[in-house]
Amino acid sequence: MTNSTKFLTVILAGYIDTGNIAYLYFTILLLFYFCIIFANVLLITVICINRALHEPMYLFVCSLCVNELYGSTGLFPCLLANVISDTHEIPLAYCYMQMYCLYTYAVAEFCNLSVMSYDRYMSICYPLQYSSIMTQRKVCILLMLAWSFSFSQFTITLSLNLQLELCGNVIQKVWCDNYLLVRQACSDTTMNNIFGLYATALCVGLPSLLILYSYIRIIMITFRSSNEAKKKCLNTCAPHVISVINYTVGCAFEMIQGRLGKANMPDMLRVFISLYFIIIPALFNPIMYGLKMSKIREACVKLKKKIFF
């Protein structure tokens, strides 16, 4: 007979005892959060109020920024509270809510990056037909598919998790991890494990295939083009490629670290890796797109002049 208890809270045991400098870490993390909010809100505002930026490429960037705000808001309130807390204990309901936010953010990020790669493929490989292919209606459909796929997939995962009977409530992480919570179950997790593998393969496989196909086609086209066309293509695709690599590396580190646990890894590095895929893209992407895309950069300068002059 399994020794099960009705747990109402979850203990996040991944936090480090920072002693007297806990408030220093709190201040640094709070500054990160403010910077993320400011950078992403600025880009969203600039794109929304400028009709010249109501083009597919910029609308996809806007969707990416919305997702950065969504993911970071799912993480930071709990993270900030626990950094200066001694118990690191949160309600189980909040744990499920945070889990839902972070996992839907993760899938939506990959899906948004994949539709952006499709947009770049159409822009470079079919420049004359681009405007007739990437209509406002098609952009809306692509964005709806990206977001609905993310939410529907993890809704099923969460519904399976809610049926589990937990024998423990300690998670060796600074946020609620689905894999580690399922491992706390004393009821049968076969369905959870099977669907988890299927969902991971689907959520990673489909966007990856679309991104790879798009860039293989782009490389094939630009290889036969002039040096000027190659340079233009590089300038157009560089921000997106960097975003994809940055996010993929962060996710890969997190998945590997999540399976290895605390094995042979300094505590600070372990915490940094577990937060990388959320914090770094959320801070890095709006800054990079704002600096690299000339239209967005010019629109930001104009907005600054309107506000301060």
N, C-alpha and C positions, 0 to 999 in steps of 0.2 A: 504493500500500500504506500502511495507517495505521500511525503510529508509536505503538504501545501498549506499556505497561509494566504488570507485575503489582504494583499498589500495595497495600501492607498497612496504610498509615496515611493519615490525612487531616489537612491543615493548615487550621485555622480562622483565616483571616487577617482576621477582623473586629474583633479585639481592638485596643485603643488602647494605645500605650506610655505607661503612667502613671508610670513611674520610681519615685521614692521613696514615692509615695502609693498604691502598689499594695495594700499591706496595709490601708490605710484603706478602699479600695473592697471588699476582701475582708471586712472587719469589717462594713461596711454591708450587703453582700449576705447574709452569714451571719445577721445580725439579722433581715433580711427573711425568710429561710428559717425561722428559729426562730419568728417571729411567725405565718407561714403554717401551720406544723405545729401550733402551740399553738391558734390560732383554729379551725382546721378539726377537729382532734381533739376540742376542747372541745364543739363543736356536735354532732359525731357521737356522742360519749359521752352528752351531755344527751338527745338524741333517742332513743338506744337504751335508756337506763335508765329513761325516763319513759313509762309505758304511755299516759298522756294525750296524748303526742305521736306515737303510732303511728297517725297519720292520713295520708292520701295526700299532702297538701301538705308535711308535715314529712318524710316519707319521701323525697320528691323532693329536698328541700333537703339531706337526708343524702347522697343519691346524688351531688348536685352537689359537696358537700364532699369526698367520697371521690375524685372526679375531680380536684379542685384539688390534693389531696395527690399523686395519681398523676402529674399533669402537672409539678408543681414538683419532684418527686423525679427525674423524667426530665431536668430541666434543671440544677438547682443543683449536684450533685456535680461534674459536668464544668466548669460555669461557675466555681465557686469554685477548682478546681484550676488552671484556665487563667489566671485573673486574676493569680495570683502566679507563673505560669510564664513562661519566656522563649521557649519553642518553640511552644506552642499546637498541638501535634501529638497526635492521638489515634488508636488502632487503628481500622481500617476497620470491623471487626465491631462495635465500640462505637458508631461513627457510625451504623450501620444500626439498632442497638438504640435509640439516643436518638431517631433519626428516627421509629421506630415508636411510641415512647412519646408524643412530642410531637404527632404527627399524629393518633393515636388519641384523645389527650386533646382535641385541637381539635374533632374531629367529635363525640365524646361530650359535650362541653360544649354544643354547639349542640343535640344531640338531647335532652339533659336539660332544657335551657331550653324546647324545643318541647313536651315532655310536661308540663312545669310550666304552660305557657300553656293546654294542653288541659284540665288540671285546674282552672285558674282559670275557664275558659269553662264547664265543667260546674257548678262551684260557684255561679257567678253567674247563669247562664241556666237552670239546672235545679236550684234549691235543694231542692225537695221530693223529687226523684228521685236526688239526688247520692249519698246513701249506698248506694243499691241499684245505681247505675251504677259508681261508683268503689270496687269491692270490693277486698279484699286481693289476690285472684287477678288482677284486672285491673291493679292497680298493679305487681305482680310481672312480668306480661307486658309492660307498657309499659317498665319498666326493663330487662328482658332484651332487648327489641327495640332500645332506645337504645344499649346497650353492645355487643350482638352486631353491629349494623349498622356501628358504628365499627370494630371489630376485623376483621370480615370484609372490609370495603372496602379497608382499608390493607394487609391481608395479601396481597391480589392485587397491589397497587401495589409492595410490597416484593419479591414473587417476580419481578416483571418487572425491577426494578432489579438484583437479584442476578445476572441474566443479562447485564448490560451489561459491556462491556470499557472500562475507563477509560484516557483519555490524559492525564489530569491529576488532581491530588489537592488543589488549593487552592480552598477555599470562602470567599468574602468575607462571612463571617458568624461570630457567636459560638456558634452551634449548627448541627447538621447539617441543612441544608435540602434537601429532596427535589428541587426544581426546579433548584437550583444544582449538585447532584451529577449529575443526569441530563445537564446541559449539559457535564460533563466527559467524557462518553462519546464514543468514536470509533466504536462500533458503531451500528447502526441503532436510532434511538429513536422511530420512528413509532408503534409500539404503545404505548409509554410515554406519548407525548404525547396520543394519542387517548384512552386510558383515563384519563389525568390530567384532561383536560378533562371527560370524562363523569363521573368521580368527583367533581370539584369542583362541577359543576352539580347533581349528585344530592345531595351532602352539604350544600350551601348551599341549594339549591332546595326540597327536601322540608321541612326544619325551618322555613325562612322562610315557606313557604306555610301551614303549620300555625299558626305564630305569628300571621301576618297574619289568617288566617281567624278564629282564636279572638278576637283583639282587635277585629276588625270586628264580630263578633257581640256581644261584650261592650258595645261602644260603642252599638250599635243598641238593646240592651236597657236600658242605664242611661240613655240619652237620654230614654226615656219614663218613667223612674222618678222618685221623689221626691228632694229635695235630700239627705235623710239617707241614702238608698240610694246616691246618687252618691258621697257622702263615704266611706261604708263600702267601696264598690267601689274608690275611689282608694287608700284605706289598704291594702286587700288586694293590689292589683295593682302598686302603686308599686315595691316592692323588685324584683319580677320584671322590670318594664319597664326600670328603671335597669340591672339586670344584663344584659339583652339589648342595650341601647344601648351600654353600656360594652364588652361583649365584641365586638359587631359593629364598633364603631369601631376597636378594637384590631386585629381581623383585617383590616379594610379597609386600615388604615395599613400593616400588615405585607405584604399582598399587593402593594400599590402600590410600597412601598419595595423589595420583593424584585425587582420587575421593573425598577425604575429604577437599582438598584445604588447606587453612590456619587455619582451625579450631583447636584451642587449641594446637598449636605446635610452639615452638620457631623457629624463622627465621633460625638460624644457623643449627638446627636439620633438618628442612625442606629441606634446600639446600643440606646438607650432604646425606640425604636419596635419593634425586633425582639424585645424582651423584654416589651413592654407586655401583649400578649394572654395571656401566661402568668402573670406576676407580679402584675399589678394585680387581675384578677378573683379570683385565689387568695387575696389579702389582703383585698380589698374585700368580696367576697360574704359570708363568714361573719360579718364585723363588722356589715354592714348587716342581714342577716337576724336576727342576734342582738339588734340594737337595735330593729328595726322590728316584729318579731313578738312580741307581748306574752307569749304562752305560753312561747316559748323564753327570753325575757328573765327571766321569773319563775322558770323552771326553773334558769337559770344562777345566779340569786341564791340559791335554795334550796341548790344544790350548793355554792356558796361558803360558806354558813352551816354546812353539814354538815362541810366540810373544816376550816374555821378556827375554829369555835366548838363 
